[in-house]
Amino acid sequence: MIKKVGVVGAGTMGSGIAALVASAGIPVVLLDIPGKEDRNEHAKRGLERALKARPAAFMDPERARYVEIGNTEDDLEKLKDCDWVVEAIIEKPEPKQALYARLEGLLKPTAIVSSNTSGIPMRILLEGRSEGFRRRFLGTHFFNPPRYLHLLELIPTPETDPKVLEEIRRFGERILGKGTVLAKDSPGFIANRLGVYGMVQAMRLMEKHGLTIDEVDALTGSLLGRPNSATFRTADLTGLDVLKMVAEELSEATGEDFRLPEWFYKMVEQGRLGDKTGGGFYKKENGERFTLDYTTFEYRPQRKLELPELAALKDRPLEERLKGALNLPGKYGAFLKELFARTVHYTVTKAPEIAYDLLAVDQALEWGFGWEEGPFKNMDALGLDYVRQAFKEFGLEEPAWTRGKARFYQDGQYLGFDGAYHPVPKRPDVIQLKSLKREGKVLYSAKEASILDLGDGVLLLEFHSKMNAIGEGVLRTLEKALRMVEEGEYLGLVIGNEDPRAFSAGANLALILSLAQEGEWDELRRATYFFQQATKAIRYSPFPVVVAPFGLTLGGGAEFTLHADHVQAHAELYIGLVEAGVGLLPAGGGTKEMLLRFTQELSGYAQADLFEGVRRAFELIATAKVATSALEAKKFGFLRDRDDITMNRDFLIADAKRKVLELAVDYRPPLPPRITVLGDEALGNLKYAVWQFREAGEITDHEVRIGQEIAWVLSGGGGPRREVSEDFLLELEREAFLRLLGTRKTQERIAHTLKTGKPLRN
């Protein structure tokens, strides 16, 4: 079992790996070469870099205390009790080999050693090492930044002990939250080999077909199921110097042509390396983005590619987008068709050389480069007859292992490199909703939500509205799901989904604004009451309800989470009650719930000042504070101590189901609470604080109004200190929400946010 980890090399990657391990609650020793004045300055600087990184490398800055720093001359002994040591030093064989020689005589015989090299063959790194060292050695290639990119390529050698490989796989998946892929010991492994080849081809074909950088990024991003950073924005984020180095190393190691265009090398010579130097293919000036014209080396204002065909494809399923993209008119379709043909031909040709199966190839591109679906799934979507025709058009020969085959995936099987079909391995700790749907496990489906059978007496409520916004359709489906559990032979309910971005971005603001502008106040009052009853039902149903949030969990999505019996949260959770940003307050029980949580925490202490709980709730709601990880969500109070965190999103639904089964034994719903409100005492203090912020010019007049309405609810509507019911506070929430919604400035805020995605401070 891995209880302590050593990382040697405190550069961007090494410090990022150390931050991820520490975030998982595992002690880390971080070493680097000694400095001149401060012997530990390089390791210290690496730790500071991780703490300052944006996006943050640590899930909670306090986890940095798990990291012990040192240097490789004075402190190598600190690695003696480590169970796994990751080497992440300079990308040259000799220094790595010298380090391993020192480690071999120092580490305990059970310690695992791995290299984070991005392409040096393991066989070279192991030269001169003993049989025992070789058995406990492998490659572990993280992707930068390690916290956010899901992929971890594992590169075993023929001598790697299978138990060592399994231990690292288990630790990587369960503790670090990685998607692990086995790669062969070939240059660049899987993701970089294929990803860099695709970037090289995109740049070459841009020149050939006469496209601009803006046009290529418009064509190679979300249209193809790839990240919005597409080709050139990705290069800017990575660094042009890094891309140049990797391409040159691949050319040298493989003997293949990974040369980039001459103008690219000129950019590197001029120091235009991307974001790290303030400009590469793109740069920002006074908030406006400019794009490089690679024919003149001048920057010009960014120009969006306006094509009616592109607009029509924008929200279509990936299969339709792919087919439509390859049939775009003129040079755009010609560029994409040739890019597709050359990159997938390279993939099917090289896959047997770099991977053990095509599953690993698809996963590597999905997890390492953020593709919606990997290349073999893309080819299945288009049809292999189309693929063969594209090969023929560009004079590319089809490899033997795919000839005569109709699909790469069929009937739960995948095509092996031996030309035969093999069962897709089952992952017992993973529940995939797509698979359940194929198996006919959908019990009910509506436009905005569905109910699925997870097995073992557990149902799942899945949202599938835009950004999983919560509207009447979701609430009706929740009502039906709760009734099905109560009336059927079921034990409980999970609320979760597989959207890549958002558990739920909140209530349906567009509908709320429309009803307000039409003066439908009775309908809005009814809808708000209906939402509150839904969150109450989540809490008080006679069976366990477990919510499995991840990613964006805002507004109403946060309120669903707050009312669950138990929360099984993904580590990457961005949760907040953000209604104040659009001129409202949480009215699905969120305001009441934060008051209840924070005052209950204090009520057990005789000398405690309950106003401190009121103040904490006010600050959280009025500033629309959002936690940037599940660990931070616990500090803010959105998650309780008893709520659990799953590091790996792949296991989230299964972990939530397991929790339902655990809670279902002798389950009893909680009793509705009595809540102490401080009345005028709290109201006066909060109003004074709001006035101070206004006097300091830190908030607008309308934000004063928003703050006063939040204060009104949190104080119980003024009056004396007393105990009130939950329903009393929910009514205060509803009326304050509707009063704010009736103001012109709140409606302007909502309209602005819907149009731009950004808040308006009016």
Legacy VTK file of the C-alpha trace (Angstrom):
# vtk DataFile Version 3.0
C-alpha trace
ASCII
DATASET POLYDATA
POINTS 762 float
0.000 0.000 0.000
1.263 3.469 -0.910
1.235 5.659 2.208
3.992 8.125 1.340
5.290 9.436 -1.988
8.561 11.024 -3.031
8.855 13.377 -6.016
12.324 14.245 -7.324
12.232 17.333 -9.518
10.265 20.400 -8.437
9.663 21.958 -11.835
6.180 22.677 -13.151
5.343 18.994 -13.573
7.025 17.671 -10.426
5.507 20.320 -8.162
2.129 19.722 -9.812
2.343 15.984 -9.106
3.328 16.719 -5.500
0.347 19.092 -5.147
-2.051 16.463 -6.491
-0.719 13.755 -4.156
-0.886 16.120 -1.164
-4.419 17.169 -2.148
-5.361 13.489 -1.886
-4.113 13.526 1.720
-0.883 11.601 1.104
2.423 12.878 2.603
4.977 13.913 -0.034
8.715 14.511 -0.034
9.604 17.025 -2.791
13.305 17.269 -3.671
15.315 19.205 -6.244
18.959 20.023 -6.834
20.591 22.181 -4.143
20.628 25.941 -4.517
23.546 28.270 -3.878
22.326 30.514 -1.049
19.404 28.410 0.188
20.107 24.694 -0.306
16.364 24.024 -0.665
15.544 27.035 -2.828
14.571 25.046 -5.942
12.151 22.770 -4.072
10.844 25.762 -2.119
10.279 27.666 -5.350
8.473 24.660 -6.841
6.117 24.482 -3.866
5.483 28.227 -4.041
4.807 27.907 -7.785
2.205 25.222 -7.096
0.554 27.385 -4.431
0.388 30.389 -6.776
-0.622 28.416 -9.880
-3.771 29.453 -11.748
-5.731 27.300 -12.139
-4.814 26.147 -8.647
-2.552 23.094 -8.350
-3.722 22.342 -4.787
-7.367 21.511 -4.125
-6.921 23.260 -0.786
-3.835 25.394 -0.035
-3.773 23.972 3.491
-2.851 20.609 1.972
0.594 22.076 1.230
1.506 21.095 4.791
1.608 17.488 3.537
4.659 18.439 1.430
8.156 18.220 2.931
10.872 19.858 0.837
14.607 19.231 0.542
17.453 18.823 -1.912
18.990 15.809 -3.607
22.414 16.156 -1.983
21.495 16.658 1.666
18.058 15.079 1.898
17.893 11.987 -0.303
17.577 9.977 2.929
14.082 11.465 3.317
12.977 9.084 0.570
13.883 5.980 2.606
10.363 5.447 3.940
8.541 6.376 0.709
6.468 3.667 -0.944
6.619 5.284 -4.382
9.220 7.675 -5.779
8.412 9.620 -8.954
11.326 11.033 -10.938
10.462 14.238 -12.825
13.875 15.763 -13.555
15.493 17.048 -16.766
14.579 15.099 -19.921
17.992 13.534 -20.493
18.889 9.876 -19.839
22.194 10.443 -18.005
20.904 12.478 -15.002
17.980 10.090 -14.605
20.258 7.036 -14.670
22.574 8.640 -12.107
19.620 9.338 -9.795
18.374 5.730 -10.045
21.841 4.460 -9.123
21.692 6.495 -5.913
18.120 5.445 -5.160
18.801 1.754 -5.640
20.996 1.487 -2.567
18.776 3.757 -0.470
15.122 2.820 -0.899
13.410 0.001 0.941
13.109 -3.167 -1.178
9.333 -2.753 -1.575
9.512 0.828 -2.906
8.267 1.494 -6.427
10.240 3.870 -8.672
8.797 5.494 -11.788
9.779 8.100 -14.337
7.522 10.875 -15.588
9.522 11.099 -18.817
7.422 12.143 -21.792
9.226 9.885 -24.207
12.631 8.464 -23.233
12.387 4.657 -23.556
12.300 2.784 -20.254
14.912 0.316 -21.501
17.449 3.153 -21.775
16.661 4.516 -18.328
17.149 1.066 -16.759
20.639 0.472 -18.095
22.885 -0.757 -15.284
20.101 -1.402 -12.771
19.646 -4.647 -10.832
16.903 -7.192 -11.433
15.124 -6.149 -8.208
15.073 -2.475 -9.234
13.825 -3.374 -12.710
10.910 -5.369 -11.299
9.712 -2.351 -9.305
10.175 0.228 -12.065
7.808 1.615 -14.712
6.888 4.827 -16.500
4.119 7.027 -15.064
3.454 9.838 -17.528
1.220 12.542 -16.048
-0.202 15.339 -18.182
0.117 18.989 -17.262
-1.528 20.313 -15.159
-1.675 17.004 -13.206
-4.690 18.042 -11.124
-6.956 18.705 -14.084
-5.926 16.382 -16.909
-7.427 12.961 -16.280
-4.880 10.849 -18.141
-2.045 8.900 -16.528
-0.120 6.744 -18.992
1.476 3.693 -17.372
4.438 2.248 -19.259
5.474 -1.124 -17.864
8.612 -2.867 -19.098
8.746 -6.624 -19.794
10.363 -6.955 -16.346
7.856 -4.862 -14.349
6.217 -6.982 -11.643
2.454 -7.245 -12.469
1.700 -6.557 -8.784
3.630 -3.279 -9.005
1.683 -2.262 -12.099
-1.613 -3.112 -10.402
-0.690 -1.169 -7.261
0.163 1.960 -9.241
-2.972 1.595 -11.349
-5.161 1.268 -8.248
-3.465 4.214 -6.504
-3.618 6.324 -9.653
-7.294 5.647 -10.229
-8.706 5.608 -6.706
-6.448 7.958 -4.742
-5.252 10.404 -7.421
-8.406 10.266 -9.560
-6.618 9.476 -12.816
-7.793 7.574 -15.851
-4.971 5.080 -16.328
-3.974 3.745 -19.737
-1.323 1.122 -20.487
1.085 2.308 -23.184
3.888 0.483 -24.936
7.454 1.641 -24.466
7.523 3.566 -27.722
8.505 7.215 -28.389
5.883 9.678 -27.145
3.748 6.822 -25.822
0.103 7.230 -26.968
-1.396 10.684 -26.417
1.611 12.835 -27.301
2.521 10.719 -30.318
-0.924 11.093 -31.855
-1.753 14.545 -30.481
1.463 16.194 -31.694
1.131 14.522 -35.096
-2.355 16.065 -35.392
-1.070 19.542 -34.492
1.763 19.280 -37.034
-0.685 18.242 -39.747
-3.110 21.049 -38.870
-0.355 23.654 -39.263
0.892 22.213 -42.547
-2.585 21.871 -44.026
-3.504 25.402 -42.930
-0.798 26.650 -45.283
-1.773 24.258 -48.065
-5.465 25.229 -48.014
-4.919 28.949 -47.388
-6.603 29.234 -43.992
-5.945 31.585 -41.096
-5.187 30.685 -37.484
-8.661 31.883 -36.443
-10.279 29.697 -39.102
-8.336 26.576 -38.104
-9.220 26.984 -34.430
-12.889 27.492 -35.333
-12.788 24.228 -37.303
-10.728 22.030 -34.955
-12.386 22.721 -31.604
-15.870 21.871 -30.356
-17.053 21.235 -33.918
-15.014 18.007 -33.889
-15.686 17.228 -30.234
-12.341 18.694 -29.144
-11.667 21.377 -26.493
-12.458 24.999 -27.371
-8.721 25.696 -27.268
-8.559 23.704 -30.530
-5.088 23.764 -32.172
-3.337 27.108 -31.779
-4.815 28.168 -28.439
-3.702 24.787 -27.069
-0.192 25.450 -28.386
-0.145 28.837 -26.636
-1.196 27.204 -23.368
1.404 24.443 -23.716
4.206 26.729 -24.871
5.654 26.808 -28.376
9.087 25.906 -27.029
7.646 22.765 -25.432
5.844 21.803 -28.652
9.052 22.355 -30.639
11.057 20.184 -28.228
8.519 17.329 -28.241
8.211 17.393 -32.048
12.001 17.302 -32.479
12.341 14.461 -29.976
9.660 12.470 -31.784
11.346 13.049 -35.141
14.670 11.842 -33.776
13.266 8.852 -31.879
10.884 7.589 -34.583
12.600 8.626 -37.795
9.259 10.113 -38.866
8.646 13.643 -40.085
7.357 15.833 -37.253
8.801 19.042 -38.688
6.779 22.170 -38.065
6.479 25.020 -40.597
9.418 27.420 -40.907
7.385 30.353 -39.571
6.773 28.362 -36.374
10.524 28.116 -35.702
10.830 31.830 -36.400
8.219 32.511 -33.707
10.239 30.482 -31.190
13.423 32.358 -32.123
11.615 35.653 -31.523
10.435 34.490 -28.093
6.752 34.362 -29.030
6.170 31.243 -26.948
2.502 31.642 -26.015
0.873 32.637 -22.733
4.120 32.389 -20.758
5.615 35.268 -22.780
2.432 37.281 -23.186
1.842 36.273 -26.780
2.199 33.474 -29.305
-0.456 32.696 -31.867
-2.705 34.982 -29.844
-2.143 37.911 -27.513
-4.349 40.215 -25.478
-4.174 43.986 -25.383
-6.587 46.097 -23.314
-8.947 43.157 -22.988
-9.126 42.530 -26.744
-7.681 39.364 -28.299
-5.448 39.625 -31.354
-4.384 36.833 -33.707
-1.057 36.370 -35.481
-1.005 36.579 -39.263
1.712 33.990 -39.898
2.417 35.394 -43.386
3.326 38.895 -42.088
4.051 38.219 -38.379
1.687 41.035 -37.440
-1.227 40.742 -35.023
-4.722 41.766 -36.030
-8.075 41.724 -34.196
-9.463 38.220 -33.859
-12.072 37.340 -36.473
-14.709 34.716 -35.845
-15.520 32.345 -38.674
-19.122 33.129 -39.640
-20.625 30.276 -41.653
-24.335 29.406 -41.639
-23.370 25.737 -41.929
-21.291 26.023 -38.739
-24.096 27.746 -36.855
-26.493 24.958 -37.864
-24.125 22.289 -36.501
-23.295 24.005 -33.205
-25.701 22.184 -30.876
-26.034 18.951 -32.831
-24.789 15.558 -31.526
-21.129 14.812 -32.268
-21.883 12.291 -35.016
-23.869 14.907 -36.936
-21.204 17.554 -36.334
-18.471 15.293 -37.712
-20.428 14.457 -40.852
-21.411 18.068 -41.373
-17.854 19.341 -40.785
-16.350 17.115 -43.474
-18.942 18.390 -45.928
-18.435 22.110 -45.317
-18.141 24.159 -48.522
-14.892 25.069 -50.252
-11.548 25.206 -48.524
-13.003 24.529 -45.083
-14.385 21.112 -45.971
-11.266 20.317 -48.016
-9.004 21.168 -45.068
-11.002 19.089 -42.579
-11.343 16.116 -44.906
-7.592 15.907 -45.528
-6.782 16.527 -41.853
-9.178 13.750 -40.876
-7.829 11.293 -43.440
-4.164 11.827 -42.536
-4.588 11.821 -38.764
-6.844 8.758 -38.543
-4.629 6.895 -41.004
-1.648 7.606 -38.769
-3.704 6.447 -35.779
-4.792 3.092 -37.232
-1.304 2.475 -38.612
0.601 3.289 -35.422
-1.888 2.041 -32.823
-0.467 -1.524 -32.620
3.009 -0.056 -32.126
2.100 2.322 -29.276
-0.827 0.670 -27.461
-2.036 -2.746 -26.358
-5.555 -2.148 -27.693
-7.635 0.552 -29.369
-9.524 1.188 -26.119
-6.330 2.712 -24.709
-5.960 4.952 -27.768
-9.481 6.343 -27.458
-9.122 6.831 -23.710
-5.717 8.515 -24.067
-7.070 11.167 -26.454
-10.263 11.633 -24.445
-8.531 11.894 -21.071
-5.270 13.563 -22.112
-6.434 15.972 -24.818
-10.076 16.430 -23.791
-11.685 14.847 -26.852
-15.399 14.135 -26.537
-14.792 10.782 -28.223
-11.561 9.124 -29.300
-10.463 8.589 -32.930
-11.788 5.029 -33.286
-15.213 6.119 -32.013
-15.054 9.029 -34.499
-14.381 6.594 -37.333
-17.287 4.371 -36.277
-19.553 7.448 -36.258
-18.631 8.244 -39.865
-18.563 4.624 -41.015
-15.513 2.658 -42.120
-16.592 2.800 -45.753
-16.235 6.587 -45.575
-12.849 6.197 -43.878
-11.613 3.817 -46.585
-12.762 6.195 -49.304
-10.874 9.039 -47.617
-7.727 6.900 -47.472
-8.074 6.100 -51.156
-8.573 9.768 -52.080
-5.271 10.741 -50.468
-3.297 7.656 -51.511
-3.119 6.121 -48.034
-3.022 2.337 -47.591
-5.338 0.681 -45.108
-3.516 -1.492 -42.526
-4.188 -5.230 -42.613
-5.844 -5.482 -39.173
-8.819 -3.303 -40.175
-9.496 -4.694 -43.654
-12.959 -6.108 -44.213
-14.231 -4.911 -40.843
-17.455 -2.928 -40.514
-16.819 -1.302 -37.118
-14.217 -0.939 -34.391
-16.830 -1.383 -31.648
-19.852 -3.681 -31.840
-22.082 -5.574 -29.410
-19.952 -4.867 -26.351
-16.765 -5.876 -28.159
-13.814 -4.064 -29.727
-11.600 -4.943 -32.675
-8.192 -6.211 -31.571
-4.974 -5.641 -33.431
-5.102 -9.369 -34.250
-8.184 -8.734 -36.421
-10.552 -10.507 -33.986
-13.191 -9.012 -31.698
-12.738 -9.109 -27.913
-15.118 -8.230 -25.040
-14.759 -4.716 -23.662
-13.444 -5.314 -20.110
-15.928 -4.687 -17.318
-14.937 -2.174 -14.640
-16.843 -3.280 -11.522
-16.505 0.087 -9.749
-17.749 2.086 -12.742
-21.390 2.705 -13.704
-21.784 4.256 -17.155
-25.207 5.720 -17.838
-24.713 5.302 -21.594
-24.308 1.570 -21.047
-27.406 1.409 -18.830
-29.416 3.129 -21.547
-28.226 0.615 -24.151
-29.258 -2.167 -21.752
-32.808 -0.817 -21.477
-32.495 0.426 -17.879
-34.355 3.696 -18.533
-37.624 3.540 -16.572
-38.857 6.988 -17.547
-37.600 9.699 -19.869
-38.727 13.278 -20.463
-37.152 16.217 -22.270
-35.239 17.551 -19.256
-34.641 14.476 -17.078
-34.779 10.680 -16.918
-35.050 7.934 -14.316
-32.723 4.936 -14.610
-32.421 1.676 -12.699
-28.909 1.354 -11.222
-29.664 -2.149 -9.964
-29.796 -3.517 -6.406
-32.897 -1.444 -5.656
-31.397 1.969 -6.394
-32.797 4.454 -8.916
-31.033 7.422 -10.508
-32.447 10.813 -11.458
-30.458 12.209 -14.407
-30.742 15.794 -15.673
-30.184 16.447 -19.385
-31.458 19.988 -19.938
-29.075 22.680 -21.240
-26.287 22.999 -18.639
-28.605 20.773 -16.572
-30.666 23.812 -15.591
-33.479 22.961 -13.192
-36.910 23.778 -14.557
-40.372 22.338 -14.130
-39.473 19.267 -16.211
-36.660 18.337 -13.815
-38.840 18.975 -10.759
-41.695 16.855 -12.147
-39.275 14.021 -12.893
-37.815 14.276 -9.375
-41.341 14.059 -7.977
-41.980 10.941 -10.078
-38.650 9.350 -9.074
-39.349 9.858 -5.366
-42.825 8.366 -5.792
-41.418 5.350 -7.693
-38.963 4.603 -4.894
-41.573 4.978 -2.181
-44.250 2.921 -3.931
-42.001 0.314 -5.537
-39.499 -2.229 -4.277
-36.628 0.235 -4.193
-34.252 1.308 -1.444
-33.246 4.825 -2.424
-32.311 7.392 -5.050
-29.112 8.861 -6.501
-29.219 12.268 -8.208
-26.376 12.537 -10.729
-25.445 12.660 -14.404
-22.538 12.337 -16.844
-22.368 15.855 -18.277
-18.684 16.784 -18.753
-19.096 20.309 -17.337
-22.022 20.822 -14.995
-23.999 18.858 -12.447
-26.380 21.808 -12.691
-25.813 25.472 -13.481
-28.932 26.342 -11.457
-32.533 27.265 -12.142
-33.823 28.122 -15.615
-33.084 31.873 -15.608
-34.452 32.457 -19.095
-37.870 31.174 -18.055
-37.797 33.127 -14.781
-36.983 36.375 -16.612
-39.660 35.751 -19.228
-42.361 35.185 -16.594
-41.276 38.286 -14.676
-41.376 40.474 -17.781
-44.859 39.157 -18.565
-46.040 39.915 -15.013
-46.829 36.274 -14.203
-46.282 36.716 -10.469
-48.753 34.063 -9.338
-47.009 31.559 -11.622
-43.597 32.603 -10.275
-44.802 32.305 -6.682
-46.150 28.833 -7.458
-42.916 27.792 -9.209
-40.757 29.001 -6.309
-42.956 27.125 -3.822
-42.746 24.009 -6.040
-38.927 24.227 -6.060
-38.827 24.548 -2.270
-41.105 21.539 -1.871
-38.757 19.576 -4.133
-35.709 20.284 -1.963
-37.747 19.452 1.158
-38.772 16.164 -0.444
-35.114 15.319 -1.053
-34.481 15.750 2.690
-37.599 14.199 4.210
-38.405 11.258 1.932
-38.635 7.970 3.891
-35.556 6.576 2.123
-32.016 7.847 1.482
-31.361 10.346 -1.304
-27.695 10.764 -2.234
-26.615 13.605 -4.519
-23.457 13.148 -6.633
-22.382 16.658 -7.687
-19.342 17.608 -9.766
-18.105 20.520 -11.835
-20.439 23.513 -11.907
-22.995 23.064 -9.123
-24.556 26.479 -8.823
-27.735 28.035 -7.438
-30.505 25.462 -7.560
-27.970 22.702 -8.205
-26.270 23.648 -4.945
-29.639 23.685 -3.153
-30.385 20.121 -4.306
-26.954 19.164 -2.947
-27.464 20.943 0.384
-30.675 19.000 1.108
-29.375 15.477 0.432
-29.071 12.860 3.170
-25.532 12.417 1.949
-23.340 14.034 -0.696
-20.874 11.955 -2.709
-18.970 14.774 -4.382
-16.348 14.628 -7.100
-13.111 16.286 -5.990
-13.458 18.835 -8.800
-16.597 20.485 -7.449
-17.313 24.175 -8.105
-20.299 24.812 -5.877
-21.908 28.054 -4.780
-25.134 29.929 -4.091
-24.558 32.518 -6.794
-28.010 34.096 -7.018
-26.809 37.472 -5.692
-24.735 37.817 -8.863
-27.952 38.085 -10.875
-29.698 40.243 -8.299
-31.571 37.510 -6.441
-31.160 35.385 -3.330
-31.317 31.585 -2.935
-34.997 30.681 -2.655
-34.923 26.902 -2.975
-34.062 26.537 0.678
-30.449 27.637 0.264
-30.662 30.763 2.457
-32.499 28.859 5.171
-30.090 25.930 4.966
-26.913 27.957 5.416
-28.443 29.758 8.414
-29.479 26.413 9.908
-26.072 24.804 9.373
-23.976 27.605 10.759
-26.145 28.375 13.798
-26.545 24.675 14.655
-22.744 24.323 14.642
-22.592 26.979 17.365
-25.667 26.017 19.399
-23.835 23.301 21.314
-21.417 25.818 22.834
-22.689 27.730 25.857
-20.640 30.886 25.190
-21.086 30.869 21.410
-22.443 33.951 19.652
-25.090 32.766 17.192
-24.648 35.951 15.189
-21.316 34.557 14.004
-23.316 31.839 12.185
-25.676 34.449 10.722
-22.728 36.574 9.589
-21.039 33.578 7.973
-24.211 32.685 6.030
-24.667 36.300 4.945
-21.093 36.591 3.667
-21.334 33.322 1.729
-24.628 34.271 0.036
-24.145 38.005 -0.487
-20.717 37.578 -2.101
-21.906 34.620 -4.234
-18.836 32.700 -3.075
-17.978 29.564 -5.096
-15.801 26.748 -3.771
-13.178 25.619 -6.284
-12.884 22.042 -5.023
-14.770 19.626 -2.809
-12.173 20.197 -0.098
-12.863 23.932 -0.211
-16.611 23.230 -0.254
-16.183 21.549 3.145
-14.369 24.605 4.492
-17.138 26.909 3.200
-19.898 24.708 4.645
-21.481 23.543 1.392
-20.404 20.013 2.305
-20.593 18.544 5.805
-17.858 16.561 7.535
-19.842 13.381 6.943
-20.086 13.945 3.181
-17.612 12.002 1.049
-15.295 12.894 -1.823
-14.562 10.710 -4.848
-11.292 11.623 -6.555
-12.096 9.835 -9.819
-15.210 10.961 -11.694
-15.487 7.498 -13.287
-16.412 6.025 -9.878
-18.789 8.764 -8.734
-22.165 7.189 -9.562
-21.087 3.775 -8.256
-19.839 5.330 -5.005
-23.134 7.206 -4.599
-25.113 4.015 -5.186
-23.008 2.202 -2.592
-23.796 4.956 -0.096
-27.547 4.620 -0.702
-27.331 0.893 0.056
-25.344 1.615 3.214
-27.839 4.225 4.452
-30.917 2.194 3.511
-30.388 -0.239 6.399
-32.879 0.861 9.102
-33.178 4.312 7.482
-35.177 7.000 9.281
-35.743 10.497 7.810
-34.695 13.498 9.944
-37.215 15.546 11.911
-37.916 19.083 10.646
-35.806 21.467 12.743
-36.691 24.476 14.834
-34.361 27.308 13.886
-33.259 30.121 16.187
-33.419 33.522 14.488
-31.934 36.638 16.082
-34.465 39.104 14.681
-33.708 42.831 14.947
-30.365 42.142 16.611
-29.023 40.378 13.470
-30.926 42.631 11.049
-29.410 45.801 12.496
-25.868 44.431 12.433
-26.157 43.180 8.861
-27.727 46.411 7.595
-24.934 48.385 9.209
-22.328 46.185 7.495
-24.063 46.720 4.146
-24.128 50.492 4.748
-20.380 50.459 5.478
-19.653 48.688 2.189
-21.768 51.266 0.331
-20.043 54.185 2.060
-16.694 52.711 1.013
-17.900 52.566 -2.589
-17.466 48.788 -2.736
-21.079 47.999 -3.671
-23.828 49.649 -5.716
-27.215 50.894 -4.513
-28.870 47.817 -5.952
-26.398 45.578 -4.150
-27.443 47.354 -0.964
-31.008 46.296 -1.752
-29.913 42.692 -2.412
-27.939 42.617 0.847
-30.879 43.972 2.824
-33.219 41.293 1.464
-30.712 38.545 2.360
-30.382 40.094 5.840
-34.185 40.151 6.214
-34.421 36.400 5.640
-31.389 35.469 7.766
-32.737 37.541 10.688
-36.135 35.857 10.505
-37.817 39.052 9.313
-36.765 41.136 12.293
-38.559 41.172 15.639
-37.337 39.440 18.811
-34.973 36.472 19.055
-37.125 33.333 18.761
-37.461 29.862 17.319
-39.196 29.532 13.947
-40.084 26.688 11.621
-38.372 25.805 8.400
-41.531 26.717 6.463
-41.536 30.191 8.010
-38.058 30.900 6.625
-38.940 29.379 3.258
-41.842 31.818 2.963
-39.477 34.709 3.729
-37.149 33.381 0.995
-39.975 33.259 -1.556
-41.217 36.761 -0.917
-37.724 38.315 -0.872
-36.885 36.498 -4.108
-40.014 37.837 -5.805
-39.449 41.380 -4.552
-35.948 41.401 -6.031
-37.134 39.816 -9.262
-39.659 42.635 -9.596
-36.935 45.276 -9.776
-35.694 46.626 -13.099
-32.051 46.296 -12.099
-32.331 42.593 -11.235
-34.051 41.927 -14.564
-31.217 43.792 -16.297
-28.693 41.626 -14.461
-30.404 38.405 -15.498
-30.696 39.526 -19.135
-27.024 40.527 -19.222
-25.876 37.207 -17.743
-28.014 35.206 -20.173
-26.562 37.169 -23.096
-22.894 37.333 -22.103
-22.385 34.673 -19.443
-20.912 37.392 -17.221
-22.333 39.261 -14.205
-23.516 42.869 -14.420
-22.813 45.229 -11.522
-25.522 47.855 -11.897
LINES 1 763
762 0 1 2 3 4 5 6 7 8 9 10 11 12 13 14 15 16 17 18 19 20 21 22 23 24 25 26 27 28 29 30 31 32 33 34 35 36 37 38 39 40 41 42 43 44 45 46 47 48 49 50 51 52 53 54 55 56 57 58 59 60 61 62 63 64 65 66 67 68 69 70 71 72 73 74 75 76 77 78 79 80 81 82 83 84 85 86 87 88 89 90 91 92 93 94 95 96 97 98 99 100 101 102 103 104 105 106 107 108 109 110 111 112 113 114 115 116 117 118 119 120 121 122 123 124 125 126 127 128 129 130 131 132 133 134 135 136 137 138 139 140 141 142 143 144 145 146 147 148 149 150 151 152 153 154 155 156 157 158 159 160 161 162 163 164 165 166 167 168 169 170 171 172 173 174 175 176 177 178 179 180 181 182 183 184 185 186 187 188 189 190 191 192 193 194 195 196 197 198 199 200 201 202 203 204 205 206 207 208 209 210 211 212 213 214 215 216 217 218 219 220 221 222 223 224 225 226 227 228 229 230 231 232 233 234 235 236 237 238 239 240 241 242 243 244 245 246 247 248 249 250 251 252 253 254 255 256 257 258 259 260 261 262 263 264 265 266 267 268 269 270 271 272 273 274 275 276 277 278 279 280 281 282 283 284 285 286 287 288 289 290 291 292 293 294 295 296 297 298 299 300 301 302 303 304 305 306 307 308 309 310 311 312 313 314 315 316 317 318 319 320 321 322 323 324 325 326 327 328 329 330 331 332 333 334 335 336 337 338 339 340 341 342 343 344 345 346 347 348 349 350 351 352 353 354 355 356 357 358 359 360 361 362 363 364 365 366 367 368 369 370 371 372 373 374 375 376 377 378 379 380 381 382 383 384 385 386 387 388 389 390 391 392 393 394 395 396 397 398 399 400 401 402 403 404 405 406 407 408 409 410 411 412 413 414 415 416 417 418 419 420 421 422 423 424 425 426 427 428 429 430 431 432 433 434 435 436 437 438 439 440 441 442 443 444 445 446 447 448 449 450 451 452 453 454 455 456 457 458 459 460 461 462 463 464 465 466 467 468 469 470 471 472 473 474 475 476 477 478 479 480 481 482 483 484 485 486 487 488 489 490 491 492 493 494 495 496 497 498 499 500 501 502 503 504 505 506 507 508 509 510 511 512 513 514 515 516 517 518 519 520 521 522 523 524 525 526 527 528 529 530 531 532 533 534 535 536 537 538 539 540 541 542 543 544 545 546 547 548 549 550 551 552 553 554 555 556 557 558 559 560 561 562 563 564 565 566 567 568 569 570 571 572 573 574 575 576 577 578 579 580 581 582 583 584 585 586 587 588 589 590 591 592 593 594 595 596 597 598 599 600 601 602 603 604 605 606 607 608 609 610 611 612 613 614 615 616 617 618 619 620 621 622 623 624 625 626 627 628 629 630 631 632 633 634 635 636 637 638 639 640 641 642 643 644 645 646 647 648 649 650 651 652 653 654 655 656 657 658 659 660 661 662 663 664 665 666 667 668 669 670 671 672 673 674 675 676 677 678 679 680 681 682 683 684 685 686 687 688 689 690 691 692 693 694 695 696 697 698 699 700 701 702 703 704 705 706 707 708 709 710 711 712 713 714 715 716 717 718 719 720 721 722 723 724 725 726 727 728 729 730 731 732 733 734 735 736 737 738 739 740 741 742 743 744 745 746 747 748 749 750 751 752 753 754 755 756 757 758 759 760 761
